[in-house]
Amino acid sequence: MKKVTALFLTASEAGLALVSLILVVYLLLGGNSGNFTLSVVNNLGLLVEALTPQAIVSVAIMFVAYAWMRRKN
């Protein structure tokens, strides 16, 4: 189970690093950065618009519950 968790965390970190790199390319090149970069930035914008305060609170509650359960064991 620890190997699966470590693999998941590594994949998540790599994905976040890739998205961050794409955002930096967009910030440097602007509208001339290419179709893929523009589509990633557009999708991130849609994701930010879709995140309502209720969704953020529910994720925070799940995180606190998970941390509490891990601490208890």
Summary of the structure (lengths in Angstrom):
residues: 73
radius of gyration: 16.8
end to end distance: 16.2
largest distance: 52.0
contacts: 147
relative contact order: 0.07
helix: 92%
strand: 0%
